[in-house]
Amino acid sequence: MKIGVLALQGAVAEHIRLLEKAGAEAVAVKKTEQLAEIDGLVLPGGESTAIGKLMKKYGFDTALKEFAAQKKPIFGTCAGLILLAGEIDGQDWVHLGLMDIKVARNAFGRQRESFETDLPVKDVAEDFRAVFIRAPLILSIGENVEVLSEYNGEIVAARQGHLLCASFHPELTEDERMHVYFLRMVEQYQAVKAN
């Protein structure tokens, strides 16, 4: 199984390390042509506005919509979650609009308000160490979106079919269980395609 990490900006090496720890072959994706060679894609944390502008500049905005239309799984963390969202509270800039969720950017405050906590994440862990850095928040979800985790009653991880997102940074821990969960999603969709 070959998984790509969108390498325009952000925590690329950290995701690659955990994907490999979880048992996948992982590659940094810098060109749209590479999307044809991978089975799933991670949109890493970073600066969502910068990643959005670079996506448009290099044609990833269109290419990633086509990638998702092929039912290839995508996992967005922090900034990646914002890019997947259908709606961004109070803003309208380059995002993919793939998930039926509304998000707020920097909902947990600035860098100095960053924190870590143990969260239950459905089908992943009862005690996943979640690292929140200028994290977004999922304000609302559509009927096809499943909530995977909440913090203080607010949604911080969700899944919609072949799309997965988290407000926090699983790649900044040594815990590969979120990545293992994503690889299981990729296997499920490969099995569906094979039939």
ZIZIFEN-V980612 format. One line per field, one symbol per residue. ss: DSSP state (@ for helix, = for strand, . for the rest). psi: psi as a letter, one per 20 degrees, with the letter a starting at -180 (. if undefined). burial: # if it has 9 or more other ideal C-beta (glycine too) atoms within 8 Angstrom, else .. Layout:
BEGIN
ss = ???
psi = ???
burial = ???
END
This chain:
BEGIN
ss = .=====.....@@@@@@@@@@...=====..@@@@@@..====....@@@@@@@@@@..@@@@@@@@@@...=====.@@@@@@====..=.......======......@@@.=======...========....=====....======..=======..====...@@@....@@@@@@@@@@@@@@@@@@.
psi = pppqpolhqamghgggghghhijrppqpoiqhhhhhiqirqporrbohggggghgggjjhgghhhhghhjkpqpoppdhhgghhqhpppjqnaorhkhqmqpqpqkhjaagijqrqqpqpopjgqilpopooolqrqohqqrhjppphqqpljqpiqrpndjpqqphanhijajojhhhggghhgggghhgghh.
burial = ######.#.###.#######.#.#.##.#....##..#########.#.#######.#.##.######..################.##.....##.###########.....#....#.#..#...############.#...#.#####..#######.###########..#########.###.##.....
END
